[in-house]
Amino acid sequence: MKTFLIIITTIILTIVLEVALLFGYIWFKDPFGIKAFVFPSSQSVEVGGVTQSTSQGLLSPQQETALKNLGIDVSAIPSTIPLDVEECLVEKLGEKRANEIKAGAVPNALDILKGKSCLQ
């Protein structure tokens, strides 16, 4: 009976440790962008008493966070989308997905990989 309790306790502690490690990995690496929803960052800065948005009006705060998490400098993104770039994105992503992103949907890693060539 004592051996049985030791085995059950070991199994339970192993499962608890694995779950804790999984949550730690998800929290610190943030592969799903969870921190942006739990702790939304302010996307504005105060310059000379005037509050200005860090985005140029094209990106939602969630889109900026997603791009920053993928290592893309959002300050390098143009303030307007040229027609040829928009056509390229529609070609690469499809019209439906391109319209969703223009409406404020957060691009996932696959969208960014597909459309990266359009932005260079």
SVG drawing of the C-alpha trace seen along z (x, -y; Angstrom):
<svg xmlns="http://www.w3.org/2000/svg" viewBox="-13 -71 26 73">
<polyline fill="none" stroke="black" stroke-width="0.4" points="0.0,0.0 2.8,-2.4 4.5,-1.8 1.2,-2.5 0.9,-5.9 4.5,-6.8 3.9,-6.0 0.6,-8.0 2.2,-11.0 5.1,-10.9 2.8,-10.8 0.7,-13.7 3.8,-15.8 5.3,-15.1 2.1,-16.2 1.9,-19.4 5.5,-20.2 5.0,-19.7 1.8,-21.9 3.7,-24.6 6.6,-24.4 4.2,-24.6 2.4,-27.7 5.8,-29.3 6.9,-28.7 3.7,-30.1 3.9,-33.1 7.5,-34.1 7.9,-33.2 4.3,-34.4 3.9,-32.4 0.2,-33.1 0.3,-36.9 -1.5,-36.4 0.3,-39.2 -1.1,-41.7 -4.6,-40.8 -3.9,-40.5 -1.8,-43.7 -2.7,-45.9 0.1,-48.4 -0.5,-52.0 0.3,-52.9 0.9,-56.5 3.7,-58.7 3.7,-62.2 5.8,-64.7 5.9,-68.3 2.6,-67.8 0.9,-66.4 -0.1,-62.8 0.7,-61.2 0.0,-57.6 3.1,-55.6 1.3,-54.0 0.7,-56.0 -3.0,-55.3 -2.9,-52.2 -2.3,-49.6 -4.4,-48.7 -2.6,-48.2 -3.0,-44.4 -1.5,-44.5 1.4,-46.5 2.0,-44.1 1.9,-41.1 4.4,-42.7 6.7,-43.6 6.6,-40.1 7.7,-38.8 10.6,-41.2 9.2,-43.8 9.9,-47.5 6.5,-49.1 8.0,-52.6 9.3,-51.5 5.8,-50.7 4.6,-53.5 1.7,-55.8 -0.2,-54.9 -0.4,-51.7 0.5,-52.2 -1.9,-50.6 0.8,-48.1 1.5,-46.9 -2.2,-46.5 -2.6,-44.5 0.4,-42.3 -1.1,-41.6 -4.5,-40.7 -2.6,-38.3 -0.5,-36.7 -3.2,-36.5 -6.4,-36.5 -9.0,-39.2 -10.9,-38.1 -7.9,-37.9 -6.5,-41.1 -9.8,-42.9 -9.9,-41.4 -6.4,-42.7 -7.3,-46.1 -10.3,-46.1 -8.2,-45.5 -7.6,-41.7 -4.3,-40.7 -2.1,-39.1 -0.7,-35.7 2.8,-34.5 1.8,-32.8 0.1,-36.1 3.3,-38.0 5.5,-35.4 3.3,-35.4 3.1,-39.2 6.6,-40.1 7.8,-40.2 5.2,-42.9 6.5,-45.2 10.2,-45.1"/>
</svg>
